[in-house]
């Protein structure tokens, strides 16, 4: 095997590892990273937290980073757990930090394995592909915040797209951290109220983010993020 194919394979190994673990985890961990597991172990978790607060914070963030970084099932449950263990604040800070770190792992793996080469090809292409690349480049901040603020965009996809179009690392990290705060705050607050939910023997309403009083403000933020792109279009047409 020549050196070039070997180097290409080595660059793709982190992304291959992430995808492999994600597939295995989807079949083996779904029953463990669940609301039922959290409900069954809630007293033990609270007891351990009270006795080892800083250790619990560190272990929680590390586990959350692994869940997101390897696209394992249970990210929503992890967010609820952050609220349950640490209240809305500082729980939301722990959740958003861990999710951002995990997202950055995926971003770097995708950029190292595919993104840099693909972005260079798109930059050197012509026609529609080049126009799409140029459009993203001209409005990177707006696009990055939009894919974070619109609930319909899957988190994994929002981590991959920036890597494949050559977004700088610092822009990805900043937009991810700030862009996931609204949704993270909603689910963390739901997690903070799990004590009452457990007492009633119920399950939390995870569709709350689509309730009008939650969804409309988030869409308003998305519209604000899209405003610079709209203004640029009007300037071009003028």
N, C-alpha and C positions, 0 to 999 in steps of 0.2 A: 504494500500500500504506500502510495507516495505521501510526501510530507503534507501537501495541501489538504487532501481529504482527511488526514489524521487530525490536523489542526481544526478543520471544520467540525469534525466529530467531537473533539474536546470542547469546543466552544458551545456545542449544543447539549453537552452532558448535563449541566445544571437544569436546563429546561426539560430534558427528557426525564430526569430524576423527579422533578416536580410533578410532571404529568403522570408518571408511573405511580408515585405515592398517592396522588389524587384519585386515580382509578381504583387502586387497592383500598384506600380509605373509604371510598364511596360504598364498597361492599362489606367492609369489615367493621367500620366504626360508627355507622349510622345509628345503631341501637344503643351505643354507649354515650355518644355526644348528643343527648336528647333532653327534653324537658323532664321526662320521667326520671332519668338518672339524677338530674339536679334536685328534683323533689324528694327522691329517696335518700339523698346524701346531704340535705340542707343543714341538718343539725350538726353533723360532723364537720362540715365546711365552716359553719359559724364558730364552732368551738375551736377549731384549728386557727381560724383568723384571729380570734380574741387572744389566743396564746402566742401567736407568731405573726403579728400584723405585717411587718416588713417582708418576711419570708413569703407570706401569702401573696403580697403585691408582686414580688419578683417572679414567683412561680406562675401566678395568673398571667402576667404580661408575656412571659416566655411561652406558655402554653397557647395563648392567643396568637402570638407571632407564628408559631408552628402551624396552627390551624389555618391561618390566612395564607402564609407563605407557601404551604403545600396544598392549598385549595381543598382542605378536608371538610367534610360536613360538620356543621355545628357552630359556624361563625355567629349566627343569630343567638344561639344558646349561650355562647361565650359572652356576647354583649349583655344579655340578660343577667348572666352570672356576675358580671362586673358591677351592675347596678345593685344586685341582691347583696353582694358582699361589701361593697364600698359606698353605697348610696349614690344618688344622682351625681353628686360631686364629693370626692374626686373620681368616682367611678367612670364618668364620661371622659375624663382626662386619660385614665389608664386604657380605656377602650379605644379611643381615637389614636393614642400613641402606638399601641400594639398593632392596630389595624394598618396604620401607616407603615410601620416597619415591615409587616408581613407583605403588604402591597409592593413595597420597594424591592423585596427579594424577588418577587415575580417579575417586576419591571426590569431589574438588572439581568436576570437570567434570560429573559426574552430579548433584551437589547443586545446582550453579549452573543447570544446564539443566532439570532435572526435579524434583529432590528437594525443594526448598523449597516449591514450589507443591503437589506431591503430598502432602507431610507436612501442610501446612495443610489440604488437602481431607480427609485422613484424620482430622485432629484435629476438624474440624467435622462429620464424618459421624456416623451412628448405627449401632447394631446390631453385626454381626460385625466389620466393618471397624474400627470404633472400638475394639472389645474387643481386637483384634489389636494395634492401635497402642498402646493403654494397657498391654497385657501386655509389649510390647517396651520401652516407656518405663520401666516399673517394674523391669525386669531388664536394663537395657542392658549393664552390664559382663558379666554372665553370658552373655547372648546373643552379645556380641561375641567373647568368648573361646571360646565353643563353636564358632562358625563358623570360627574359626581352627584350633582343635585337632582337629576331626573331619576326617580326610583326605578323606572323601567329598565335602566341600563345595568346588566349584571356586573357585580364587583370585579369578577375575573376579567371580563371583557374590558372594563375601564382601566385595568392594569396593563393589558396587552397592547391596546391601541396606541397609547403614547410611546411605548417602546418601539413599535414598528414604524413610526413616522419620525423618529429622531428627536423627540422632546428632551431637553436637557434635564438632568437628574434633579437639580434644585427646583425647577418649575413643577416637576412631577410631585416631589415631596411636599412642597408648600400647598399646591392645589389639592392634593389628596387630604392632607391634615385639615385644612380649612373647609374643604368641600364636603367631608363626611361628618362634620360636627352636627349639622341639623338632624340628620337621620340617626346618628349615634346618640344624640341627646334624647330623642324620642324613645328609643329602645332601652337606653340606660334607665330612664325614668320609669318605664314599665317594669324593668327588673327590680328597681328600688321598691316597688309595691308588691313584689311577689310574696312577701310574708302573709299579706291578707289573702292573696289568691290561694296560697297553699292551705291556709286556715279554712277556706271555703271548699276546698277540694276541687278547684276549677283549674283551667289552663288560661294563660294570658292571651289577650287579643293581639296577635301579631299583625293583623291587618289594620291596626290603628293608624299606620303611616299613610293609608289611603283615605282616612276620614277627612272631610272637607276642611275642618279647622286645622289639620296638620298639613294636608297636601297642598292647599292653596298658598300658604306662606312659602312653602318650599318651591312651588312653581313660580312664585313671585321672585324668589332669589334666582331661579334659573333664567327667568326673563331678564332680570337685571344683568346677569352674566352675559346674556346674548345681545344686550343693547349695543356694545361697541361694534359687533359685526353688522347689526342693522344700520347703524349710523354710517359705517364704511360703504355699505351698499348704496345708501342714498347719495353719498358724496360721489361715488362712481357714476351714478345715473344723472347727477346734476350737470 
